[in-house]
Amino acid sequence: MNPVCPWILVIDDDPWTREALVAILRRVGYRVTVAPGFDPGLIADPDLPHYQVAVVDFHLPDLNGLEVARRLKELQPDCRIVIISSEPPD
């Protein structure tokens, strides 16, 4: 990848999933910020990166992934959102 590669935000409460996603994304050259849940400070501070993509777990403890996606889009409208889940369907 080129030296100024995009930032990706990974939000997942499961440490194994977070670590796996971060390892894969960094291996291919992305810069990654990781969080166990939604923190508006990660995206509202103008000194922090603008995220091209956010990978968001659907099943988070405080807010579900759809609500996190809605809030992310309010703060960074150009950020693309990928919602994931490692839980089997009911």
C-alpha positions as a Markdown table, in Angstrom:
| # | Residue | x | y | z |
|---|---|---|---|---|
| 1 | Met | 0.0 | 0.0 | 0.0 |
| 2 | Asn | 1.1 | 3.6 | -0.4 |
| 3 | Pro | 2.7 | 5.3 | 2.6 |
| 4 | Val | -0.3 | 7.4 | 3.4 |
| 5 | Cys | -2.8 | 4.6 | 3.7 |
| 6 | Pro | -6.3 | 5.0 | 5.0 |
| 7 | Trp | -7.4 | 4.7 | 8.6 |
| 8 | Ile | -9.9 | 2.0 | 9.7 |
| 9 | Leu | -11.8 | 2.0 | 12.9 |
| 10 | Val | -12.6 | -1.4 | 14.4 |
| 11 | Ile | -15.2 | -1.6 | 17.2 |
| 12 | Asp | -15.8 | -5.0 | 18.7 |
| 13 | Asp | -16.2 | -6.1 | 22.3 |
| 14 | Asp | -14.7 | -9.5 | 21.7 |
| 15 | Pro | -10.9 | -9.3 | 22.2 |
| 16 | Trp | -10.2 | -12.3 | 19.9 |
| 17 | Thr | -12.2 | -10.8 | 17.0 |
| 18 | Arg | -10.6 | -7.4 | 17.5 |
| 19 | Glu | -7.1 | -8.8 | 17.5 |
| 20 | Ala | -7.8 | -10.9 | 14.4 |
| 21 | Leu | -9.2 | -8.0 | 12.5 |
| 22 | Val | -6.4 | -5.6 | 13.5 |
| 23 | Ala | -3.8 | -8.2 | 12.6 |
| 24 | Ile | -5.3 | -8.8 | 9.1 |
| 25 | Leu | -5.8 | -5.1 | 8.4 |
| 26 | Arg | -2.3 | -4.0 | 9.6 |
| 27 | Arg | -0.7 | -6.9 | 7.7 |
| 28 | Val | -2.0 | -5.4 | 4.4 |
| 29 | Gly | -0.9 | -1.9 | 5.4 |
| 30 | Tyr | -3.9 | -0.1 | 6.9 |
| 31 | Arg | -3.6 | 2.1 | 9.9 |
| 32 | Val | -6.1 | 0.9 | 12.5 |
| 33 | Thr | -7.7 | 2.3 | 15.6 |
| 34 | Val | -9.5 | -0.2 | 17.8 |
| 35 | Ala | -12.1 | 0.1 | 20.5 |
| 36 | Pro | -14.2 | -2.4 | 22.6 |
| 37 | Gly | -17.3 | -0.1 | 22.2 |
| 38 | Phe | -18.5 | 3.2 | 20.8 |
| 39 | Asp | -16.6 | 6.2 | 22.1 |
| 40 | Pro | -17.6 | 9.5 | 20.4 |
| 41 | Gly | -14.2 | 10.9 | 21.4 |
| 42 | Leu | -12.6 | 8.5 | 18.8 |
| 43 | Ile | -14.2 | 10.4 | 16.0 |
| 44 | Ala | -15.3 | 13.8 | 17.2 |
| 45 | Asp | -11.8 | 15.1 | 18.0 |
| 46 | Pro | -10.6 | 17.0 | 14.9 |
| 47 | Asp | -7.0 | 16.0 | 15.8 |
| 48 | Leu | -7.8 | 12.4 | 15.4 |
| 49 | Pro | -7.9 | 10.6 | 12.0 |
| 50 | His | -10.7 | 10.7 | 9.6 |
| 51 | Tyr | -11.8 | 7.0 | 9.1 |
| 52 | Gln | -12.4 | 5.7 | 5.6 |
| 53 | Val | -14.0 | 2.6 | 7.0 |
| 54 | Ala | -15.4 | 1.4 | 10.3 |
| 55 | Val | -15.9 | -2.3 | 11.0 |
| 56 | Val | -18.5 | -2.5 | 13.8 |
| 57 | Asp | -19.8 | -5.5 | 15.7 |
| 58 | Phe | -23.6 | -5.7 | 15.7 |
| 59 | His | -23.8 | -7.2 | 19.2 |
| 60 | Leu | -22.1 | -4.6 | 21.5 |
| 61 | Pro | -22.9 | -4.3 | 25.2 |
| 62 | Asp | -24.1 | -0.7 | 25.3 |
| 63 | Leu | -25.4 | 0.1 | 21.8 |
| 64 | Asn | -26.1 | -2.3 | 18.9 |
| 65 | Gly | -24.1 | -1.9 | 15.7 |
| 66 | Leu | -26.9 | -0.1 | 13.8 |
| 67 | Glu | -27.0 | 2.6 | 16.5 |
| 68 | Val | -23.2 | 2.9 | 16.4 |
| 69 | Ala | -23.3 | 3.1 | 12.6 |
| 70 | Arg | -25.9 | 5.9 | 12.8 |
| 71 | Arg | -23.8 | 7.9 | 15.3 |
| 72 | Leu | -20.6 | 7.4 | 13.3 |
| 73 | Lys | -22.3 | 8.6 | 10.1 |
| 74 | Glu | -23.5 | 11.8 | 12.0 |
| 75 | Leu | -19.9 | 12.6 | 13.0 |
| 76 | Gln | -18.0 | 11.3 | 9.9 |
| 77 | Pro | -20.6 | 11.2 | 7.0 |
| 78 | Asp | -18.0 | 9.9 | 4.5 |
| 79 | Cys | -17.0 | 6.9 | 6.6 |
| 80 | Arg | -18.2 | 3.6 | 5.2 |
| 81 | Ile | -19.6 | 1.1 | 7.7 |
| 82 | Val | -19.2 | -2.6 | 7.7 |
| 83 | Ile | -21.4 | -4.4 | 10.4 |
| 84 | Ile | -20.2 | -7.8 | 11.4 |
| 85 | Ser | -21.3 | -10.5 | 13.9 |
| 86 | Ser | -19.6 | -13.7 | 15.0 |
| 87 | Glu | -22.8 | -15.0 | 16.7 |
| 88 | Pro | -24.9 | -17.6 | 14.8 |
| 89 | Pro | -28.4 | -16.6 | 13.9 |
| 90 | Asp | -31.3 | -17.8 | 16.1 |
